[in-house]
């Protein structure tokens, strides 16, 4: 079993930045594909970004390209999401997810493609 705990959320003004972290425990995630999703009130959970085990393959939702950066530190069993130029529409609960199988050169944007989930961290962007 893998436990994922997100941190780094908070309240930020539009145009600001936040760095989310996801700490894994229970087993090493160095061979897992990892991703971030988000869910705004009244909306379905949506894909934000994913990263392969080696960090070579990274994928982003179109609305996040150029603003968000996903990264990982396998030695520390962590994954990060750097979010810049934040907009009010980025307000959501952000979730970290782990996939036992490799990305296989695909973004893996569906929630059912991931095996483990964190509890989420709230990000609120004020206008």
C-alpha positions as CSV (number, residue, x, y, z in Angstrom):
1,X,0.0,0.0,0.0
2,X,1.1,3.5,-0.7
3,X,-0.1,6.5,1.3
4,X,0.0,9.9,-0.3
5,X,-0.1,13.2,1.6
6,X,-0.4,16.5,-0.2
7,X,0.7,19.8,1.2
8,X,1.4,23.4,0.1
9,X,-2.1,24.6,-0.7
10,X,-3.4,27.9,0.5
11,X,-4.8,31.2,-0.5
12,X,-3.0,33.3,-3.1
13,X,-3.8,36.3,-5.3
14,X,-4.3,36.0,-9.0
15,X,-0.9,36.0,-10.7
16,X,0.8,34.5,-7.7
17,X,2.5,31.1,-7.3
18,X,2.3,28.0,-5.1
19,X,4.3,24.9,-4.9
20,X,2.4,21.7,-4.0
21,X,4.1,18.7,-2.6
22,X,3.1,15.0,-2.4
23,X,4.9,12.8,0.1
24,X,4.6,9.1,-0.3
25,X,5.0,6.5,2.3
26,X,4.5,2.7,2.6
27,X,6.7,1.9,-0.3
28,X,9.0,3.6,-2.8
29,X,7.3,5.3,-5.7
30,X,10.4,5.5,-7.8
31,X,9.0,3.1,-10.4
32,X,5.4,4.5,-10.3
33,X,3.9,7.1,-12.6
34,X,2.6,10.0,-10.7
35,X,0.0,12.7,-11.4
36,X,-1.9,15.7,-10.1
37,X,-5.6,16.1,-10.6
38,X,-7.9,18.8,-9.3
39,X,-11.6,19.1,-8.5
40,X,-13.5,22.4,-8.2
41,X,-16.8,22.6,-6.4
42,X,-19.6,21.0,-8.5
43,X,-17.2,19.7,-11.1
44,X,-15.6,16.4,-11.9
45,X,-12.0,15.7,-11.0
46,X,-9.8,16.7,-13.9
47,X,-6.3,15.9,-15.0
48,X,-3.6,18.5,-14.3
49,X,-0.2,16.8,-15.1
50,X,1.6,13.5,-15.0
51,X,5.2,12.3,-14.9
52,X,6.9,9.1,-15.6
53,X,9.2,7.3,-13.2
54,X,12.4,8.8,-14.8
55,X,11.0,12.3,-15.2
56,X,11.7,12.2,-18.9
57,X,8.0,12.0,-19.9
58,X,5.8,14.8,-18.6
59,X,2.3,15.7,-19.7
60,X,0.0,18.6,-18.9
61,X,-3.5,19.6,-19.5
62,X,-3.7,22.3,-22.1
63,X,-4.8,25.0,-19.7
64,X,-1.8,24.4,-17.5
65,X,0.9,24.2,-20.1
66,X,3.5,26.9,-19.6
67,X,2.2,27.8,-16.1
68,X,2.5,24.5,-14.1
69,X,5.5,22.2,-13.8
70,X,5.4,18.7,-12.4
71,X,8.6,17.2,-10.9
72,X,9.6,14.4,-8.7
73,X,12.4,13.5,-6.3
74,X,12.6,9.7,-6.2
75,X,15.3,9.8,-3.5
76,X,12.8,11.6,-1.2
77,X,9.7,9.8,-2.4
78,X,8.1,13.1,-3.3
79,X,6.3,14.7,-6.2
80,X,5.8,18.5,-6.7
81,X,3.6,20.8,-8.7
82,X,4.9,24.3,-9.2
83,X,2.0,26.6,-10.1
84,X,2.7,30.0,-11.5
85,X,0.5,32.8,-12.9
86,X,-2.4,31.4,-11.0
87,X,-5.9,32.3,-12.0
88,X,-9.2,32.3,-10.0
89,X,-10.3,29.4,-12.2
90,X,-7.4,27.3,-10.8
91,X,-9.3,27.3,-7.4
92,X,-9.8,23.6,-6.5
93,X,-8.8,20.8,-4.3
94,X,-5.6,19.3,-5.8
95,X,-5.0,15.6,-5.5
96,X,-1.8,13.5,-5.9
97,X,-2.2,10.1,-7.6
98,X,0.1,7.1,-8.2
99,X,0.0,4.6,-10.9
100,X,1.8,1.3,-10.5
101,X,2.1,0.7,-14.2
102,X,4.2,3.0,-16.4
103,X,2.7,5.9,-18.4
104,X,3.5,4.0,-21.6
105,X,4.1,7.3,-23.5
106,X,0.5,8.4,-22.7
107,X,-0.7,11.2,-20.4
108,X,-3.1,8.9,-18.5
109,X,-5.7,11.5,-17.9
110,X,-8.5,9.4,-16.4
111,X,-8.9,8.9,-12.7
112,X,-9.4,5.2,-13.1
113,X,-5.9,4.8,-14.5
114,X,-4.4,5.5,-11.0
115,X,-4.2,3.2,-8.1
116,X,-3.5,5.4,-5.1
117,X,-4.8,8.8,-4.1
118,X,-4.1,11.4,-1.5
119,X,-6.7,13.4,0.5
120,X,-6.1,16.6,-1.4
121,X,-5.0,20.1,-0.6
122,X,-7.1,23.2,-1.1
123,X,-5.9,25.9,-3.5
124,X,-7.8,29.2,-3.6
125,X,-6.9,32.0,-6.0
126,X,-8.5,35.3,-5.3
127,X,-9.1,37.9,-8.0
